[in-house]
Amino acid sequence: MIREIEGYLMVEAARAEGRAAAERFAGRLPWLTESQAEEAQRAYVEEYVVLRRRGWGWCVARAGELRGEYERRYGVLRRRVCGVVCVVGALMWVGVAVIVAL
């Protein structure tokens, strides 16, 4: 539910940004009639939102790739640290056994 609300708010924010950009764009085309300017603005906003969604999709995909990469690296690091801890522990036991044997 919260993700849906967040998604809705993101799309609405993108539409608002797109409308503002579309108005600036259409303002630079004074030869357009009012209906042509409105149509240009509508098309601009549609394309703006499509591009923003595509960008969000890319970000989500990249975040997933990075997460997988970091999880793999963390797993390798964790195994290495566990190995070192085991070796140090074994050396400590050997040291204690040597001291006790003396």
Short mmCIF file of the C-alpha atoms (twelve columns), coordinates in Angstrom:
data_MODEL
# 
_entry.id   MODEL 
# 
loop_
_atom_site.group_PDB 
_atom_site.id 
_atom_site.type_symbol 
_atom_site.label_atom_id 
_atom_site.label_alt_id 
_atom_site.label_comp_id 
_atom_site.label_asym_id 
_atom_site.label_seq_id 
_atom_site.Cartn_x 
_atom_site.Cartn_y 
_atom_site.Cartn_z 
_atom_site.pdbx_PDB_model_num 
ATOM 1   C CA . MET A 1   0.000  0.000   0.000   1 
ATOM 2   C CA . ILE A 2   2.748  2.456   0.940   1 
ATOM 3   C CA . ARG A 3   4.715  1.567   -2.206  1 
ATOM 4   C CA . GLU A 4   1.633  2.262   -4.310  1 
ATOM 5   C CA . ILE A 5   1.196  5.645   -2.658  1 
ATOM 6   C CA . GLU A 6   4.882  6.408   -3.101  1 
ATOM 7   C CA . GLY A 7   4.693  5.404   -6.776  1 
ATOM 8   C CA . TYR A 8   1.615  7.549   -7.309  1 
ATOM 9   C CA . LEU A 9   3.305  10.553  -5.695  1 
ATOM 10  C CA . MET A 10  6.426  10.056  -7.794  1 
ATOM 11  C CA . VAL A 11  4.396  9.944   -11.013 1 
ATOM 12  C CA . GLU A 12  2.401  13.013  -10.008 1 
ATOM 13  C CA . ALA A 13  5.601  14.892  -9.203  1 
ATOM 14  C CA . ALA A 14  7.004  13.877  -12.601 1 
ATOM 15  C CA . ARG A 15  3.798  15.099  -14.281 1 
ATOM 16  C CA . ALA A 16  4.046  18.432  -12.484 1 
ATOM 17  C CA . GLU A 17  7.686  18.789  -13.539 1 
ATOM 18  C CA . GLY A 18  6.730  17.786  -17.068 1 
ATOM 19  C CA . ARG A 19  3.905  20.337  -17.195 1 
ATOM 20  C CA . ALA A 20  6.241  23.103  -16.053 1 
ATOM 21  C CA . ALA A 21  8.836  22.104  -18.649 1 
ATOM 22  C CA . ALA A 22  6.146  21.800  -21.327 1 
ATOM 23  C CA . GLU A 23  4.862  25.302  -20.592 1 
ATOM 24  C CA . ARG A 24  8.395  26.693  -20.899 1 
ATOM 25  C CA . PHE A 25  8.880  24.782  -24.147 1 
ATOM 26  C CA . ALA A 26  5.587  25.908  -25.667 1 
ATOM 27  C CA . GLY A 27  6.328  29.469  -24.546 1 
ATOM 28  C CA . ARG A 28  9.340  29.458  -26.886 1 
ATOM 29  C CA . LEU A 29  7.050  28.681  -29.831 1 
ATOM 30  C CA . PRO A 30  4.912  31.827  -30.147 1 
ATOM 31  C CA . TRP A 31  3.596  30.876  -33.599 1 
ATOM 32  C CA . LEU A 32  1.543  27.975  -32.211 1 
ATOM 33  C CA . THR A 33  -2.164 28.468  -31.777 1 
ATOM 34  C CA . GLU A 34  -3.581 27.896  -28.308 1 
ATOM 35  C CA . SER A 35  -4.866 24.414  -29.212 1 
ATOM 36  C CA . GLN A 36  -1.540 23.513  -30.849 1 
ATOM 37  C CA . ALA A 37  0.353  24.688  -27.783 1 
ATOM 38  C CA . GLU A 38  -1.925 22.632  -25.524 1 
ATOM 39  C CA . GLU A 39  -1.417 19.549  -27.716 1 
ATOM 40  C CA . ALA A 40  2.359  20.075  -27.721 1 
ATOM 41  C CA . GLN A 41  2.303  20.420  -23.930 1 
ATOM 42  C CA . ARG A 42  0.209  17.271  -23.522 1 
ATOM 43  C CA . ALA A 43  2.581  15.261  -25.742 1 
ATOM 44  C CA . TYR A 44  5.599  16.714  -23.951 1 
ATOM 45  C CA . VAL A 45  4.241  15.718  -20.530 1 
ATOM 46  C CA . GLU A 46  3.433  12.194  -21.754 1 
ATOM 47  C CA . GLU A 47  6.942  11.728  -23.121 1 
ATOM 48  C CA . TYR A 48  8.477  13.267  -20.000 1 
ATOM 49  C CA . VAL A 49  6.672  10.790  -17.737 1 
ATOM 50  C CA . VAL A 50  7.597  7.856   -20.001 1 
ATOM 51  C CA . LEU A 51  11.257 8.867   -19.849 1 
ATOM 52  C CA . ARG A 52  11.135 9.298   -16.077 1 
ATOM 53  C CA . ARG A 53  9.587  5.849   -15.630 1 
ATOM 54  C CA . ARG A 54  12.263 4.360   -17.875 1 
ATOM 55  C CA . GLY A 55  14.897 6.078   -15.741 1 
ATOM 56  C CA . TRP A 56  13.342 4.730   -12.559 1 
ATOM 57  C CA . GLY A 57  13.291 1.260   -14.074 1 
ATOM 58  C CA . TRP A 58  16.982 1.548   -14.899 1 
ATOM 59  C CA . CYS A 59  17.727 2.669   -11.334 1 
ATOM 60  C CA . VAL A 60  15.794 -0.249  -9.868  1 
ATOM 61  C CA . ALA A 61  17.560 -2.724  -12.151 1 
ATOM 62  C CA . ARG A 62  20.967 -1.269  -11.325 1 
ATOM 63  C CA . ALA A 63  20.195 -1.323  -7.592  1 
ATOM 64  C CA . GLY A 64  19.336 -5.025  -7.918  1 
ATOM 65  C CA . GLU A 65  22.618 -5.687  -9.736  1 
ATOM 66  C CA . LEU A 66  24.594 -3.825  -7.087  1 
ATOM 67  C CA . ARG A 67  22.799 -5.623  -4.288  1 
ATOM 68  C CA . GLY A 68  23.681 -8.998  -5.790  1 
ATOM 69  C CA . GLU A 69  27.291 -7.945  -6.310  1 
ATOM 70  C CA . TYR A 70  27.631 -6.646  -2.752  1 
ATOM 71  C CA . GLU A 71  25.996 -9.765  -1.315  1 
ATOM 72  C CA . ARG A 72  28.493 -11.961 -3.195  1 
ATOM 73  C CA . ARG A 73  31.423 -9.861  -2.001  1 
ATOM 74  C CA . TYR A 74  30.105 -9.881  1.555   1 
ATOM 75  C CA . GLY A 75  29.786 -13.672 1.429   1 
ATOM 76  C CA . VAL A 76  33.411 -14.029 0.290   1 
ATOM 77  C CA . LEU A 77  34.599 -11.632 2.988   1 
ATOM 78  C CA . ARG A 78  32.555 -13.411 5.660   1 
ATOM 79  C CA . ARG A 79  34.039 -16.794 4.674   1 
ATOM 80  C CA . ARG A 80  37.546 -15.344 4.772   1 
ATOM 81  C CA . VAL A 81  37.021 -13.801 8.207   1 
ATOM 82  C CA . CYS A 82  35.521 -17.039 9.547   1 
ATOM 83  C CA . GLY A 83  38.521 -18.942 8.176   1 
ATOM 84  C CA . VAL A 84  40.952 -16.552 9.845   1 
ATOM 85  C CA . VAL A 85  39.055 -16.779 13.144  1 
ATOM 86  C CA . CYS A 86  39.189 -20.586 12.977  1 
ATOM 87  C CA . VAL A 87  42.920 -20.585 12.253  1 
ATOM 88  C CA . VAL A 88  43.621 -18.119 15.094  1 
ATOM 89  C CA . GLY A 89  41.470 -20.183 17.436  1 
ATOM 90  C CA . ALA A 90  43.299 -23.373 16.493  1 
ATOM 91  C CA . LEU A 91  46.667 -21.682 17.006  1 
ATOM 92  C CA . MET A 92  45.546 -20.476 20.425  1 
ATOM 93  C CA . TRP A 93  44.562 -24.043 21.397  1 
ATOM 94  C CA . VAL A 94  47.906 -25.340 20.194  1 
ATOM 95  C CA . GLY A 95  49.649 -22.611 22.197  1 
ATOM 96  C CA . VAL A 96  47.698 -23.468 25.331  1 
ATOM 97  C CA . ALA A 97  48.438 -27.188 24.814  1 
ATOM 98  C CA . VAL A 98  52.174 -26.428 24.489  1 
ATOM 99  C CA . ILE A 99  52.159 -24.265 27.630  1 
ATOM 100 C CA . VAL A 100 50.266 -26.921 29.611  1 
ATOM 101 C CA . ALA A 101 52.628 -29.641 28.370  1 
ATOM 102 C CA . LEU A 102 55.667 -27.755 29.663  1 
# 
